[in-house]
Amino acid sequence: MNSPASPQALPNGAYVEIIDLQTQIVKLGMDLGQVMELITDRIRRLTAATGAVVELAEGEEMVYRASSGLAKPQLGLRLARKGSLSGLCVESATVLRCDDSETDERVDREACRKVGLRSMVVTPLLHEGSVVGVLKILSDRPAAFGERDVEVLRILSELIAAAMFHATKFQSDQLYHMATHDPLTGLANRALFHDRLRQNLSRAQRRNELIGILNLDMDGLKQINDRHGHRAGDAAIKETAIRIQRMTRDSDTVARMGGDEFAVILNGVNGRDNVVRQSQSIGEQIGRPFAFEGNELHLAASVGTVVYPEDGGDVDALLEKADQDMYWTKRRRKGEAGADPPPASRQMEDRRDQRRDQHRRGGD
């Protein structure tokens, strides 16, 4: 089930796609988290994969730091290195292929069932001569991958390794921080937010505690970019991040989810009223006057709130409801409360993806 070492020629269209991908990576610069996310998104266009993952080796665990398709809901998932194909790939530093997770003794079968995969190819990610994680393509069908898929995976793993090398300025101890934090604001990125939310929910369940989750979407960033330029837009994003942090505790998590979207985990809250008051206070703080290079920028944010476990018991349910509440708040702010109801979860996911794509291209 291991793949042969001999490379396979790719169709010309695949090389064009890879060159375009390299261009997009250069534009992302130091944002390693976005680089990993971009590659997991695009790899499904180049292979037979229905999902893709970047897993980083952190201690005795493999952590999903970027994911797409079939594996997208598992972002932030932590699995034991021992007994998994990804862990074996890290140890052996070789490309490994599984044609059927139901019969392959090297895999964590229960984890495969949780994700919904039947076959996969895993390739090591090298940084400073050490294997620091893996790039993995997945399919819900057995024996889905051929040698061309393996070759694409090898090429894209080298792109991630190159991004790691340049983003961390040749120091391996910066790798984890660069992969889990937003370079513009210094906040946790989307992958780290999902990781911490999973861990916090698990702890809250054991301790019978409440958790508040806020989903914040900046209002008017496009107008700032259009009127004053992207330097002003970046300044508005950074100032919004600072103002959110001022209103939270060290035990909370503030994250930039991409583009103009932020999220907050409020640990150990006393109830819904406490979460709503906190969201109102943050909204008021963001809305204070802000001057940039002699121009007054008008900052504002629409905030959605949910409380665990009242509004849901898992990551997907909670974030979907927070997004619905944020979307509805934004409509009310625009005086459209009587318009269409909040979009279904698929539409909201598409909207988030569009915002992330715009962010990668340098748009609003």
One Martini backbone bead per residue (centre of mass of N, CA, C, O) as a GRO file, in nm:
protein
  364
    1MET     BB    1   0.049   0.066  -0.005
    2ASN     BB    2   0.289   0.195  -0.090
    3SER     BB    3   0.445   0.427  -0.270
    4PRO     BB    4   0.623   0.491  -0.522
    5ALA     BB    5   0.906   0.695  -0.611
    6SER     BB    6   0.821   0.744  -0.891
    7PRO     BB    7   0.754   0.990  -1.092
    8GLN     BB    8   0.481   1.169  -1.243
    9ALA     BB    9   0.335   1.295  -1.498
   10LEU     BB   10   0.167   1.593  -1.569
   11PRO     BB   11  -0.059   1.783  -1.666
   12ASN     BB   12  -0.047   2.099  -1.782
   13GLY     BB   13  -0.280   2.210  -1.604
   14ALA     BB   14  -0.143   2.145  -1.333
   15TYR     BB   15   0.100   2.338  -1.362
   16VAL     BB   16  -0.064   2.594  -1.383
   17GLU     BB   17  -0.199   2.567  -1.106
   18ILE     BB   18   0.067   2.564  -0.942
   19ILE     BB   19   0.169   2.842  -1.031
   20ASP     BB   20  -0.072   2.996  -0.920
   21LEU     BB   21  -0.031   2.903  -0.630
   22GLN     BB   22   0.246   3.034  -0.590
   23THR     BB   23   0.142   3.323  -0.624
   24GLN     BB   24  -0.053   3.318  -0.382
   25ILE     BB   25   0.164   3.262  -0.168
   26VAL     BB   26   0.329   3.518  -0.206
   27LYS     BB   27   0.093   3.712  -0.125
   28LEU     BB   28   0.074   3.595   0.178
   29GLY     BB   29   0.350   3.549   0.289
   30MET     BB   30   0.351   3.514   0.647
   31ASP     BB   31   0.075   3.342   0.618
   32LEU     BB   32   0.073   3.022   0.703
   33GLY     BB   33  -0.221   2.949   0.756
   34GLN     BB   34  -0.321   3.037   0.470
   35VAL     BB   35  -0.143   2.851   0.307
   36MET     BB   36  -0.258   2.584   0.415
   37GLU     BB   37  -0.551   2.642   0.337
   38LEU     BB   38  -0.511   2.682   0.034
   39ILE     BB   39  -0.396   2.399  -0.031
   40THR     BB   40  -0.637   2.230   0.074
   41ASP     BB   41  -0.831   2.352  -0.131
   42ARG     BB   42  -0.668   2.306  -0.414
   43ILE     BB   43  -0.604   1.994  -0.416
   44ARG     BB   44  -0.893   1.902  -0.519
   45ARG     BB   45  -0.832   2.005  -0.822
   46LEU     BB   46  -0.563   1.795  -0.861
   47THR     BB   47  -0.731   1.557  -0.739
   48ALA     BB   48  -0.931   1.283  -0.597
   49ALA     BB   49  -1.006   1.450  -0.365
   50THR     BB   50  -1.248   1.524  -0.081
   51GLY     BB   51  -0.991   1.590   0.102
   52ALA     BB   52  -0.783   1.793   0.337
   53VAL     BB   53  -0.466   1.797   0.535
   54VAL     BB   54  -0.297   1.967   0.802
   55GLU     BB   55  -0.056   1.817   1.016
   56LEU     BB   56   0.076   1.871   1.333
   57ALA     BB   57   0.340   1.796   1.542
   58GLU     BB   58   0.238   1.780   1.898
   59GLY     BB   59   0.403   1.587   2.047
   60GLU     BB   60   0.168   1.314   2.080
   61GLU     BB   61   0.026   1.484   1.851
   62MET     BB   62  -0.218   1.540   1.597
   63VAL     BB   63  -0.301   1.852   1.426
   64TYR     BB   64  -0.555   2.026   1.279
   65ARG     BB   65  -0.458   2.326   1.084
   66ALA     BB   66  -0.590   2.221   0.808
   67SER     BB   67  -0.903   2.212   0.610
   68SER     BB   68  -1.106   2.017   0.369
   69GLY     BB   69  -1.399   1.916   0.298
   70LEU     BB   70  -1.437   1.630   0.457
   71ALA     BB   71  -1.238   1.770   0.695
   72LYS     BB   72  -1.345   2.054   0.783
   73PRO     BB   73  -1.499   1.989   1.065
   74GLN     BB   74  -1.196   1.897   1.200
   75LEU     BB   75  -1.084   2.146   1.292
   76GLY     BB   76  -0.858   2.089   1.568
   77LEU     BB   77  -0.798   1.808   1.575
   78ARG     BB   78  -0.696   1.544   1.805
   79LEU     BB   79  -0.432   1.295   1.773
   80ALA     BB   80  -0.266   1.024   1.811
   81ARG     BB   81   0.027   0.924   1.683
   82LYS     BB   82  -0.016   0.658   1.783
   83GLY     BB   83  -0.173   0.453   1.539
   84SER     BB   84  -0.109   0.637   1.290
   85LEU     BB   85  -0.033   0.734   0.971
   86SER     BB   86   0.081   1.011   1.040
   87GLY     BB   87   0.279   0.920   1.258
   88LEU     BB   88   0.436   0.726   1.070
   89CYS     BB   89   0.526   0.945   0.872
   90VAL     BB   90   0.697   1.102   1.074
   91GLU     BB   91   0.888   0.865   1.154
   92SER     BB   92   0.970   0.777   0.840
   93ALA     BB   93   0.970   1.003   0.612
   94THR     BB   94   0.722   0.890   0.428
   95VAL     BB   95   0.520   0.793   0.188
   96LEU     BB   96   0.171   0.711   0.242
   97ARG     BB   97  -0.071   0.443   0.163
   98CYS     BB   98  -0.433   0.407   0.172
   99ASP     BB   99  -0.698   0.203   0.034
  100ASP     BB  100  -0.821   0.085   0.326
  101SER     BB  101  -0.926   0.154   0.648
  102GLU     BB  102  -1.070  -0.133   0.712
  103THR     BB  103  -0.776  -0.307   0.652
  104ASP     BB  104  -0.566  -0.115   0.775
  105GLU     BB  105  -0.342  -0.146   1.052
  106ARG     BB  106  -0.210   0.160   1.059
  107VAL     BB  107  -0.476   0.280   1.140
  108ASP     BB  108  -0.726   0.493   1.272
  109ARG     BB  109  -1.034   0.381   1.241
  110GLU     BB  110  -1.213   0.570   1.411
  111ALA     BB  111  -1.109   0.833   1.287
  112CYS     BB  112  -1.192   0.768   0.996
  113ARG     BB  113  -1.494   0.747   1.057
  114LYS     BB  114  -1.530   1.035   1.163
  115VAL     BB  115  -1.445   1.169   0.889
  116GLY     BB  116  -1.513   0.958   0.627
  117LEU     BB  117  -1.277   0.770   0.541
  118ARG     BB  118  -1.097   0.521   0.313
  119SER     BB  119  -0.871   0.698   0.170
  120MET     BB  120  -0.501   0.772   0.152
  121VAL     BB  121  -0.242   1.032   0.151
  122VAL     BB  122   0.090   1.069   0.300
  123THR     BB  123   0.308   1.352   0.361
  124PRO     BB  124   0.586   1.498   0.453
  125LEU     BB  125   0.697   1.775   0.659
  126LEU     BB  126   0.975   1.980   0.610
  127HIS     BB  127   1.192   2.129   0.877
  128GLU     BB  128   1.508   2.157   0.929
  129GLY     BB  129   1.522   1.825   0.880
  130SER     BB  130   1.228   1.792   0.996
  131VAL     BB  131   0.934   1.637   1.091
  132VAL     BB  132   0.627   1.842   1.151
  133GLY     BB  133   0.433   1.687   0.942
  134VAL     BB  134   0.134   1.669   0.727
  135LEU     BB  135   0.006   1.585   0.406
  136LYS     BB  136  -0.345   1.513   0.331
  137ILE     BB  137  -0.540   1.291   0.139
  138LEU     BB  138  -0.895   1.228   0.076
  139SER     BB  139  -1.149   0.958   0.076
  140ASP     BB  140  -1.473   0.790   0.055
  141ARG     BB  141  -1.300   0.595  -0.124
  142PRO     BB  142  -1.158   0.331  -0.230
  143ALA     BB  143  -0.884   0.355  -0.414
  144ALA     BB  144  -0.857   0.677  -0.528
  145PHE     BB  145  -0.536   0.666  -0.577
  146GLY     BB  146  -0.264   0.769  -0.767
  147GLU     BB  147   0.046   0.867  -0.881
  148ARG     BB  148  -0.037   1.158  -0.949
  149ASP     BB  149  -0.137   1.231  -0.670
  150VAL     BB  150   0.134   1.189  -0.529
  151GLU     BB  151   0.288   1.407  -0.688
  152VAL     BB  152   0.121   1.647  -0.606
  153LEU     BB  153   0.168   1.615  -0.304
  154ARG     BB  154   0.473   1.654  -0.313
  155ILE     BB  155   0.476   1.942  -0.430
  156LEU     BB  156   0.292   2.078  -0.208
  157SER     BB  157   0.474   2.008   0.033
  158GLU     BB  158   0.706   2.192  -0.067
  159LEU     BB  159   0.549   2.457  -0.048
  160ILE     BB  160   0.505   2.447   0.256
  161ALA     BB  161   0.801   2.421   0.339
  162ALA     BB  162   0.885   2.693   0.215
  163ALA     BB  163   0.693   2.866   0.385
  164MET     BB  164   0.811   2.786   0.655
  165PHE     BB  165   1.099   2.884   0.608
  166HIS     BB  166   1.027   3.191   0.553
  167ALA     BB  167   0.830   3.262   0.791
  168THR     BB  168   1.056   3.172   1.026
  169LYS     BB  169   1.345   3.266   0.967
  170PHE     BB  170   1.500   2.978   1.027
  171GLN     BB  171   1.310   2.919   1.290
  172SER     BB  172   1.155   2.651   1.438
  173ASP     BB  173   1.019   2.794   1.699
  174GLN     BB  174   0.806   2.961   1.502
  175LEU     BB  175   0.606   2.766   1.367
  176TYR     BB  176   0.360   2.748   1.549
  177HIS     BB  177   0.290   3.050   1.553
  178MET     BB  178   0.259   3.090   1.240
  179ALA     BB  179   0.027   2.858   1.215
  180THR     BB  180  -0.172   3.010   1.464
  181HIS     BB  181  -0.131   3.314   1.353
  182ASP     BB  182  -0.196   3.639   1.282
  183PRO     BB  183   0.015   3.871   1.133
  184LEU     BB  184  -0.142   4.145   1.167
  185THR     BB  185  -0.256   4.104   1.490
  186GLY     BB  186  -0.160   3.831   1.666
  187LEU     BB  187  -0.381   3.646   1.658
  188ALA     BB  188  -0.562   3.401   1.647
  189ASN     BB  189  -0.658   3.168   1.433
  190ARG     BB  190  -0.883   2.953   1.308
  191ALA     BB  191  -0.739   2.693   1.396
  192LEU     BB  192  -0.692   2.771   1.697
  193PHE     BB  193  -0.983   2.823   1.769
  194HIS     BB  194  -1.085   2.534   1.722
  195ASP     BB  195  -0.897   2.399   1.919
  196ARG     BB  196  -0.986   2.556   2.178
  197LEU     BB  197  -1.285   2.495   2.162
  198ARG     BB  198  -1.265   2.192   2.196
  199GLN     BB  199  -1.119   2.200   2.472
  200ASN     BB  200  -1.326   2.380   2.626
  201LEU     BB  201  -1.573   2.197   2.592
  202SER     BB  202  -1.458   1.954   2.738
  203ARG     BB  203  -1.414   2.099   3.010
  204ALA     BB  204  -1.707   2.206   3.051
  205GLN     BB  205  -1.837   1.927   3.064
  206ARG     BB  206  -1.683   1.823   3.316
  207ARG     BB  207  -1.764   2.107   3.493
  208ASN     BB  208  -2.032   2.244   3.425
  209GLU     BB  209  -1.995   2.483   3.211
  210LEU     BB  210  -1.989   2.799   3.061
  211ILE     BB  211  -1.992   2.928   2.717
  212GLY     BB  212  -1.891   3.196   2.518
  213ILE     BB  213  -1.975   3.309   2.177
  214LEU     BB  214  -1.825   3.525   1.934
  215ASN     BB  215  -1.935   3.693   1.629
  216LEU     BB  216  -1.741   3.918   1.429
  217ASP     BB  217  -1.835   4.187   1.197
  218MET     BB  218  -1.727   4.418   1.005
  219ASP     BB  219  -1.831   4.748   0.934
  220GLY     BB  220  -1.702   4.913   0.641
  221LEU     BB  221  -1.426   4.814   0.516
  222LYS     BB  222  -1.465   4.867   0.214
  223GLN     BB  223  -1.491   5.174   0.237
  224ILE     BB  224  -1.211   5.221   0.351
  225ASN     BB  225  -1.053   5.100   0.117
  226ASP     BB  226  -1.177   5.277  -0.113
  227ARG     BB  227  -1.111   5.567   0.023
  228HIS     BB  228  -0.804   5.503   0.180
  229GLY     BB  229  -0.706   5.218   0.163
  230HIS     BB  230  -0.532   4.933   0.279
  231ARG     BB  231  -0.385   5.064   0.514
  232ALA     BB  232  -0.642   5.153   0.656
  233GLY     BB  233  -0.769   4.873   0.673
  234ASP     BB  234  -0.547   4.748   0.849
  235ALA     BB  235  -0.577   4.949   1.081
  236ALA     BB  236  -0.870   4.872   1.147
  237ILE     BB  237  -0.816   4.579   1.217
  238LYS     BB  238  -0.608   4.628   1.444
  239GLU     BB  239  -0.791   4.805   1.622
  240THR     BB  240  -1.011   4.599   1.664
  241ALA     BB  241  -0.834   4.391   1.806
  242ILE     BB  242  -0.752   4.568   2.046
  243ARG     BB  243  -1.042   4.624   2.152
  244ILE     BB  244  -1.116   4.336   2.213
  245GLN     BB  245  -0.883   4.269   2.410
  246ARG     BB  246  -0.959   4.485   2.627
  247MET     BB  247  -1.252   4.316   2.680
  248THR     BB  248  -1.067   4.079   2.775
  249ARG     BB  249  -0.925   3.792   2.891
  250ASP     BB  250  -0.664   3.575   2.920
  251SER     BB  251  -0.869   3.318   2.918
  252ASP     BB  252  -0.941   3.410   2.655
  253THR     BB  253  -1.032   3.403   2.297
  254VAL     BB  254  -0.885   3.578   2.024
  255ALA     BB  255  -0.988   3.590   1.673
  256ARG     BB  256  -0.888   3.573   1.336
  257MET     BB  257  -1.077   3.433   1.066
  258GLY     BB  258  -1.081   3.651   0.842
  259GLY     BB  259  -1.059   3.944   0.729
  260ASP     BB  260  -1.356   4.083   0.903
  261GLU     BB  261  -1.329   3.834   1.110
  262PHE     BB  262  -1.428   3.747   1.443
  263ALA     BB  263  -1.350   3.569   1.759
  264VAL     BB  264  -1.488   3.453   2.084
  265ILE     BB  265  -1.386   3.307   2.396
  266LEU     BB  266  -1.588   3.264   2.692
  267ASN     BB  267  -1.501   3.176   2.998
  268GLY     BB  268  -1.692   3.124   3.269
  269VAL     BB  269  -1.983   3.203   3.254
  270ASN     BB  270  -2.305   3.300   3.406
  271GLY     BB  271  -2.460   3.376   3.129
  272ARG     BB  272  -2.631   3.527   2.881
  273ASP     BB  273  -2.624   3.815   2.992
  274ASN     BB  274  -2.316   3.829   3.009
  275VAL     BB  275  -2.264   3.792   2.702
  276VAL     BB  276  -2.431   4.029   2.597
  277ARG     BB  277  -2.283   4.252   2.750
  278GLN     BB  278  -2.008   4.195   2.626
  279SER     BB  279  -2.090   4.245   2.331
  280GLN     BB  280  -2.178   4.539   2.375
  281SER     BB  281  -1.908   4.648   2.480
  282ILE     BB  282  -1.743   4.579   2.230
  283GLY     BB  283  -1.910   4.738   2.026
  284GLU     BB  284  -1.860   5.015   2.163
  285GLN     BB  285  -1.551   5.012   2.147
  286ILE     BB  286  -1.529   4.991   1.836
  287GLY     BB  287  -1.715   5.267   1.784
  288ARG     BB  288  -1.498   5.445   1.832
  289PRO     BB  289  -1.301   5.675   1.749
  290PHE     BB  290  -1.075   5.685   1.447
  291ALA     BB  291  -0.744   5.772   1.355
  292PHE     BB  292  -0.583   5.803   1.015
  293GLU     BB  293  -0.385   6.015   0.881
  294GLY     BB  294  -0.625   6.245   0.943
  295ASN     BB  295  -0.851   6.023   0.940
  296GLU     BB  296  -1.181   5.938   0.997
  297LEU     BB  297  -1.279   5.626   1.116
  298HIS     BB  298  -1.556   5.404   1.087
  299LEU     BB  299  -1.632   5.187   1.339
  300ALA     BB  300  -1.779   4.850   1.327
  301ALA     BB  301  -1.996   4.578   1.465
  302SER     BB  302  -2.127   4.261   1.428
  303VAL     BB  303  -2.288   4.051   1.682
  304GLY     BB  304  -2.270   3.716   1.778
  305THR     BB  305  -2.447   3.490   2.013
  306VAL     BB  306  -2.345   3.217   2.233
  307VAL     BB  307  -2.429   2.922   2.444
  308TYR     BB  308  -2.280   2.690   2.641
  309PRO     BB  309  -2.529   2.439   2.595
  310GLU     BB  310  -2.792   2.585   2.489
  311ASP     BB  311  -2.698   2.616   2.157
  312GLY     BB  312  -2.499   2.366   2.189
  313GLY     BB  313  -2.257   2.072   2.179
  314ASP     BB  314  -2.092   2.176   1.923
  315VAL     BB  315  -1.904   2.341   1.705
  316ASP     BB  316  -2.094   2.364   1.457
  317ALA     BB  317  -2.355   2.458   1.600
  318LEU     BB  318  -2.240   2.714   1.734
  319LEU     BB  319  -2.123   2.861   1.479
  320GLU     BB  320  -2.383   2.871   1.319
  321LYS     BB  321  -2.548   3.037   1.526
  322ALA     BB  322  -2.354   3.278   1.544
  323ASP     BB  323  -2.379   3.352   1.243
  324GLN     BB  324  -2.679   3.402   1.240
  325ASP     BB  325  -2.680   3.628   1.455
  326MET     BB  326  -2.490   3.817   1.306
  327TYR     BB  327  -2.650   3.847   1.045
  328TRP     BB  328  -2.906   3.962   1.180
  329THR     BB  329  -2.772   4.206   1.306
  330LYS     BB  330  -2.682   4.336   1.040
  331ARG     BB  331  -2.966   4.371   0.924
  332ARG     BB  332  -3.072   4.554   1.151
  333ARG     BB  333  -2.860   4.783   1.114
  334LYS     BB  334  -2.985   4.825   0.807
  335GLY     BB  335  -3.309   4.793   0.826
  336GLU     BB  336  -3.374   4.449   0.758
  337ALA     BB  337  -3.560   4.272   0.957
  338GLY     BB  338  -3.795   4.199   0.727
  339ALA     BB  339  -3.637   4.019   0.578
  340ASP     BB  340  -3.470   3.771   0.522
  341PRO     BB  341  -3.359   3.510   0.658
  342PRO     BB  342  -3.124   3.339   0.756
  343PRO     BB  343  -2.901   3.145   0.630
  344ALA     BB  344  -2.798   2.864   0.552
  345SER     BB  345  -2.521   2.686   0.623
  346ARG     BB  346  -2.412   2.672   0.329
  347GLN     BB  347  -2.425   2.976   0.275
  348MET     BB  348  -2.239   3.059   0.506
  349GLU     BB  349  -1.993   2.903   0.412
  350ASP     BB  350  -1.967   3.048   0.143
  351ARG     BB  351  -1.928   3.332   0.263
  352ARG     BB  352  -1.666   3.267   0.418
  353ASP     BB  353  -1.504   3.176   0.171
  354GLN     BB  354  -1.522   3.442   0.014
  355ARG     BB  355  -1.375   3.615   0.226
  356ARG     BB  356  -1.109   3.455   0.224
  357ASP     BB  357  -1.051   3.494  -0.079
  358GLN     BB  358  -1.038   3.802  -0.069
  359HIS     BB  359  -0.805   3.817   0.133
  360ARG     BB  360  -0.592   3.670  -0.045
  361ARG     BB  361  -0.631   3.895  -0.286
  362GLY     BB  362  -0.665   4.181  -0.117
  363GLY     BB  363  -0.942   4.221  -0.032
  364ASP     BB  364  -1.237   4.270   0.168
   0.00000   0.00000   0.00000
